[in-house]
Amino acid sequence: MNTAKATANETTKSPDKKKRHRSPNYPAEGLEAAIKRVRKLYDADHEAGSTVESAVIHIGFTKAHGEAQSVLAGLKKFGLIEVRGDRVFVTKRAVSILFFPNDERGKRALREACLLPQIYRELVNSYKETGLPSDQTLRAELVADGGFNPKAVDAFLKDFRASLAYAGISVGKAVDSSAEELKEPELHDEGAQLKAEEEIQEKPETPMGQAKTPKSKVFNVALDPITNDAPQFAQVLIPIPLSDDQKKRLISFLQNL
């Protein structure tokens, strides 16, 4: 009798909670919406960069809550922003899209942005010979083989197809496709440290007693105004933090170049 009571109490007290079904990482919004948001970000702070808190306000939110950070991370997945330290910067790719929309430079940057998210690129590559199947077929494949949440897959497919159309990418050999663009775009202009799939979030603190590994950062320094047709960039790897004496040595070195 006591056993039966205990079992009954356990059943009513703590029913098994269903684990949340998370889909693979993909942009929270389509490419066109992402471009509109990054335009607001650039208009607000230009090349100076924004704090994360300011960036989410610039792109249309009141504070850096979960949805806002997810949308901001989507801009990063498209390669439209990069995060250096605690600041968010609009990338050269985004500037090309914003200021040269009708030139080949801007169109190429737009195609690159569309194919940067891994799931977008994988789907395009999978069907570049045959063209995309119906949403019904894609939906079944993404849920069964891609690990997608059935409740989220329809919104993803809508954004995916709209993004391809916005970037002018037609999938299939029988149409004008961007077959040569289907490989992962090179990130030469933003530096190798840009990781499009990395979420924007605070880094966990180092546990007490655990030795800290020396840190370094890659800085991309614009040698010309970024709005030039072909601005040059210098990439510098600097250990963080620098002492005052080390800063003086670095400044002296740059002045003697």
VEXKE-885710 format. One record per residue (C-alpha): residue number from 1; x, y, z; residue in three letters. Coordinates in steps of 0.5 Angstrom, whole numbers, plus 500, padded with zeros to 3 digits. Each point is the difference from the previous one (the first is absolute). Layout:
<sites>
+-----+-----+-----+-----+---------+
: num :  xx :  yy :  zz : residuo :
+-----+-----+-----+-----+---------+
: NUM :   X :   Y :   Z :     ala :
...
+-----+-----+-----+-----+---------+
</sites>
This chain:
<sites>
+-----+-----+-----+-----+---------+
: num :  xx :  yy :  zz : residuo :
+-----+-----+-----+-----+---------+
:   1 : 500 : 500 : 500 :     met :
:   2 : 506 : 505 : 502 :     asn :
:   3 : 503 : 498 : 493 :     thr :
:   4 : 494 : 502 : 496 :     ala :
:   5 : 499 : 506 : 504 :     lys :
:   6 : 507 : 502 : 498 :     ala :
:   7 : 499 : 498 : 493 :     thr :
:   8 : 494 : 504 : 500 :     ala :
:   9 : 503 : 506 : 503 :     asn :
:  10 : 506 : 500 : 495 :     glu :
:  11 : 495 : 500 : 494 :     thr :
:  12 : 496 : 506 : 503 :     thr :
:  13 : 506 : 504 : 503 :     lys :
:  14 : 505 : 500 : 494 :     ser :
:  15 : 497 : 498 : 493 :     pro :
:  16 : 506 : 498 : 495 :     asp :
:  17 : 501 : 507 : 496 :     lys :
:  18 : 501 : 499 : 493 :     lys :
:  19 : 507 : 503 : 497 :     lys :
:  20 : 500 : 506 : 496 :     arg :
:  21 : 501 : 498 : 493 :     his :
:  22 : 505 : 504 : 497 :     arg :
:  23 : 501 : 501 : 492 :     ser :
:  24 : 507 : 501 : 497 :     pro :
:  25 : 503 : 507 : 500 :     asn :
:  26 : 497 : 504 : 495 :     tyr :
:  27 : 499 : 508 : 499 :     pro :
:  28 : 494 : 502 : 504 :     ala :
:  29 : 497 : 504 : 494 :     glu :
:  30 : 501 : 500 : 493 :     gly :
:  31 : 506 : 504 : 496 :     leu :
:  32 : 495 : 506 : 498 :     glu :
:  33 : 498 : 501 : 507 :     ala :
:  34 : 508 : 500 : 502 :     ala :
:  35 : 502 : 505 : 495 :     ile :
:  36 : 495 : 505 : 503 :     lys :
:  37 : 502 : 499 : 507 :     arg :
:  38 : 507 : 500 : 498 :     val :
:  39 : 499 : 507 : 496 :     arg :
:  40 : 497 : 503 : 507 :     lys :
:  41 : 506 : 498 : 504 :     leu :
:  42 : 505 : 503 : 495 :     tyr :
:  43 : 495 : 506 : 499 :     asp :
:  44 : 501 : 501 : 508 :     ala :
:  45 : 507 : 499 : 501 :     asp :
:  46 : 504 : 499 : 493 :     his :
:  47 : 507 : 497 : 501 :     glu :
:  48 : 500 : 502 : 507 :     ala :
:  49 : 497 : 493 : 503 :     gly :
:  50 : 494 : 500 : 505 :     ser :
:  51 : 500 : 496 : 507 :     thr :
:  52 : 496 : 494 : 500 :     val :
:  53 : 494 : 504 : 504 :     glu :
:  54 : 500 : 506 : 495 :     ser :
:  55 : 500 : 495 : 494 :     ala :
:  56 : 494 : 496 : 502 :     val :
:  57 : 497 : 507 : 501 :     ile :
:  58 : 502 : 503 : 493 :     his :
:  59 : 497 : 494 : 496 :     ile :
:  60 : 493 : 500 : 503 :     gly :
:  61 : 500 : 497 : 507 :     phe :
:  62 : 499 : 504 : 507 :     thr :
:  63 : 506 : 496 : 504 :     lys :
:  64 : 504 : 494 : 499 :     ala :
:  65 : 495 : 494 : 501 :     his :
:  66 : 500 : 493 : 497 :     gly :
:  67 : 497 : 502 : 494 :     glu :
:  68 : 504 : 506 : 499 :     ala :
:  69 : 507 : 496 : 501 :     gln :
:  70 : 497 : 495 : 495 :     ser :
:  71 : 499 : 505 : 495 :     val :
:  72 : 506 : 503 : 501 :     leu :
:  73 : 504 : 493 : 499 :     ala :
:  74 : 496 : 499 : 494 :     gly :
:  75 : 503 : 506 : 497 :     leu :
:  76 : 507 : 497 : 502 :     lys :
:  77 : 498 : 494 : 496 :     lys :
:  78 : 499 : 503 : 494 :     phe :
:  79 : 507 : 504 : 501 :     gly :
:  80 : 497 : 507 : 500 :     leu :
:  81 : 503 : 501 : 507 :     ile :
:  82 : 506 : 498 : 504 :     glu :
:  83 : 501 : 500 : 508 :     val :
:  84 : 507 : 503 : 502 :     arg :
:  85 : 500 : 500 : 508 :     gly :
:  86 : 494 : 503 : 502 :     asp :
:  87 : 498 : 504 : 494 :     arg :
:  88 : 496 : 498 : 494 :     val :
:  89 : 503 : 503 : 493 :     phe :
:  90 : 497 : 500 : 493 :     val :
:  91 : 504 : 496 : 495 :     thr :
:  92 : 503 : 502 : 494 :     lys :
:  93 : 495 : 495 : 496 :     arg :
:  94 : 494 : 503 : 503 :     ala :
:  95 : 503 : 507 : 498 :     val :
:  96 : 501 : 497 : 493 :     ser :
:  97 : 492 : 498 : 500 :     ile :
:  98 : 498 : 507 : 503 :     leu :
:  99 : 504 : 504 : 495 :     phe :
: 100 : 501 : 497 : 494 :     phe :
: 101 : 493 : 496 : 499 :     pro :
: 102 : 500 : 500 : 493 :     asn :
: 103 : 507 : 499 : 498 :     asp :
: 104 : 504 : 493 : 500 :     glu :
: 105 : 503 : 501 : 506 :     arg :
: 106 : 494 : 501 : 504 :     gly :
: 107 : 496 : 494 : 497 :     lys :
: 108 : 506 : 496 : 501 :     arg :
: 109 : 500 : 502 : 507 :     ala :
: 110 : 493 : 498 : 501 :     leu :
: 111 : 500 : 493 : 497 :     arg :
: 112 : 506 : 499 : 505 :     glu :
: 113 : 496 : 502 : 505 :     ala :
: 114 : 494 : 496 : 498 :     cys :
: 115 : 505 : 494 : 500 :     leu :
: 116 : 503 : 501 : 507 :     leu :
: 117 : 495 : 496 : 504 :     pro :
: 118 : 502 : 493 : 500 :     gln :
: 119 : 493 : 497 : 499 :     ile :
: 120 : 499 : 505 : 494 :     tyr :
: 121 : 506 : 498 : 497 :     arg :
: 122 : 499 : 493 : 501 :     glu :
: 123 : 493 : 500 : 497 :     leu :
: 124 : 502 : 504 : 494 :     val :
: 125 : 506 : 495 : 499 :     asn :
: 126 : 496 : 494 : 501 :     ser :
: 127 : 495 : 502 : 495 :     tyr :
: 128 : 504 : 504 : 495 :     lys :
: 129 : 500 : 495 : 494 :     glu :
: 130 : 492 : 498 : 501 :     thr :
: 131 : 497 : 507 : 503 :     gly :
: 132 : 497 : 500 : 507 :     leu :
: 133 : 494 : 495 : 501 :     pro :
: 134 : 493 : 502 : 503 :     ser :
: 135 : 499 : 503 : 507 :     asp :
: 136 : 497 : 494 : 502 :     gln :
: 137 : 506 : 495 : 498 :     thr :
: 138 : 505 : 505 : 503 :     leu :
: 139 : 496 : 500 : 506 :     arg :
: 140 : 500 : 493 : 501 :     ala :
: 141 : 507 : 499 : 499 :     glu :
: 142 : 502 : 506 : 504 :     leu :
: 143 : 496 : 497 : 506 :     val :
: 144 : 502 : 493 : 499 :     ala :
: 145 : 508 : 501 : 498 :     asp :
: 146 : 501 : 507 : 502 :     gly :
: 147 : 498 : 500 : 507 :     gly :
: 148 : 495 : 506 : 499 :     phe :
: 149 : 494 : 501 : 505 :     asn :
: 150 : 494 : 499 : 496 :     pro :
: 151 : 497 : 506 : 503 :     lys :
: 152 : 506 : 505 : 497 :     ala :
: 153 : 501 : 497 : 493 :     val :
: 154 : 495 : 503 : 496 :     asp :
: 155 : 502 : 507 : 502 :     ala :
: 156 : 507 : 498 : 499 :     phe :
: 157 : 498 : 498 : 493 :     leu :
: 158 : 497 : 506 : 498 :     lys :
: 159 : 506 : 504 : 502 :     asp :
: 160 : 504 : 496 : 497 :     phe :
: 161 : 497 : 500 : 493 :     arg :
: 162 : 499 : 508 : 501 :     ala :
: 163 : 507 : 501 : 501 :     ser :
: 164 : 502 : 496 : 494 :     leu :
: 165 : 495 : 504 : 496 :     ala :
: 166 : 503 : 507 : 503 :     tyr :
: 167 : 507 : 498 : 498 :     ala :
: 168 : 498 : 498 : 493 :     gly :
: 169 : 503 : 492 : 501 :     ile :
: 170 : 496 : 495 : 496 :     ser :
: 171 : 501 : 493 : 502 :     val :
: 172 : 500 : 495 : 494 :     gly :
: 173 : 504 : 499 : 494 :     lys :
: 174 : 495 : 501 : 496 :     ala :
: 175 : 499 : 508 : 502 :     val :
: 176 : 505 : 505 : 501 :     asp :
: 177 : 503 : 498 : 506 :     ser :
: 178 : 506 : 502 : 504 :     ser :
: 179 : 504 : 494 : 500 :     ala :
: 180 : 507 : 503 : 501 :     glu :
: 181 : 497 : 503 : 506 :     glu :
: 182 : 498 : 494 : 503 :     leu :
: 183 : 506 : 499 : 504 :     lys :
: 184 : 501 : 503 : 507 :     glu :
: 185 : 502 : 507 : 499 :     pro :
: 186 : 507 : 503 : 502 :     glu :
: 187 : 500 : 504 : 506 :     leu :
: 188 : 506 : 504 : 497 :     his :
: 189 : 498 : 507 : 501 :     asp :
: 190 : 497 : 499 : 508 :     glu :
: 191 : 506 : 495 : 502 :     gly :
: 192 : 500 : 493 : 502 :     ala :
: 193 : 498 : 501 : 507 :     gln :
: 194 : 493 : 502 : 497 :     leu :
: 195 : 495 : 493 : 502 :     lys :
: 196 : 493 : 501 : 497 :     ala :
: 197 : 497 : 495 : 504 :     glu :
: 198 : 503 : 502 : 507 :     glu :
: 199 : 494 : 503 : 504 :     glu :
: 200 : 501 : 507 : 503 :     ile :
: 201 : 500 : 499 : 507 :     gln :
: 202 : 504 : 501 : 506 :     glu :
: 203 : 506 : 496 : 501 :     lys :
: 204 : 500 : 495 : 507 :     pro :
: 205 : 505 : 503 : 505 :     glu :
: 206 : 506 : 495 : 502 :     thr :
: 207 : 498 : 496 : 506 :     pro :
: 208 : 504 : 502 : 506 :     met :
: 209 : 507 : 496 : 501 :     gly :
: 210 : 500 : 499 : 492 :     gln :
: 211 : 506 : 502 : 497 :     ala :
: 212 : 499 : 506 : 494 :     lys :
: 213 : 502 : 499 : 493 :     thr :
: 214 : 504 : 506 : 497 :     pro :
: 215 : 495 : 503 : 496 :     lys :
: 216 : 501 : 504 : 493 :     ser :
: 217 : 496 : 503 : 495 :     lys :
: 218 : 500 : 502 : 493 :     val :
: 219 : 499 : 507 : 498 :     phe :
: 220 : 498 : 502 : 493 :     asn :
: 221 : 502 : 507 : 499 :     val :
: 222 : 497 : 504 : 494 :     ala :
: 223 : 506 : 503 : 496 :     leu :
: 224 : 495 : 504 : 496 :     asp :
: 225 : 493 : 503 : 501 :     pro :
: 226 : 496 : 493 : 500 :     ile :
: 227 : 495 : 504 : 494 :     thr :
: 228 : 506 : 500 : 495 :     asn :
: 229 : 499 : 495 : 494 :     asp :
: 230 : 506 : 496 : 503 :     ala :
: 231 : 502 : 502 : 507 :     pro :
: 232 : 506 : 496 : 502 :     gln :
: 233 : 500 : 497 : 507 :     phe :
: 234 : 506 : 498 : 505 :     ala :
: 235 : 499 : 494 : 505 :     gln :
: 236 : 504 : 500 : 506 :     val :
: 237 : 500 : 495 : 505 :     leu :
: 238 : 501 : 503 : 507 :     ile :
: 239 : 500 : 496 : 507 :     pro :
: 240 : 495 : 503 : 505 :     ile :
: 241 : 501 : 503 : 505 :     pro :
: 242 : 506 : 505 : 498 :     leu :
: 243 : 504 : 503 : 505 :     ser :
: 244 : 502 : 508 : 499 :     asp :
: 245 : 507 : 498 : 498 :     asp :
: 246 : 498 : 495 : 495 :     gln :
: 247 : 495 : 505 : 497 :     lys :
: 248 : 506 : 505 : 500 :     lys :
: 249 : 504 : 495 : 496 :     arg :
: 250 : 494 : 498 : 495 :     leu :
: 251 : 499 : 508 : 499 :     ile :
: 252 : 507 : 501 : 499 :     ser :
: 253 : 501 : 494 : 495 :     phe :
: 254 : 494 : 502 : 496 :     leu :
: 255 : 503 : 507 : 499 :     gln :
: 256 : 506 : 498 : 498 :     asn :
: 257 : 497 : 496 : 494 :     leu :
+-----+-----+-----+-----+---------+
</sites>
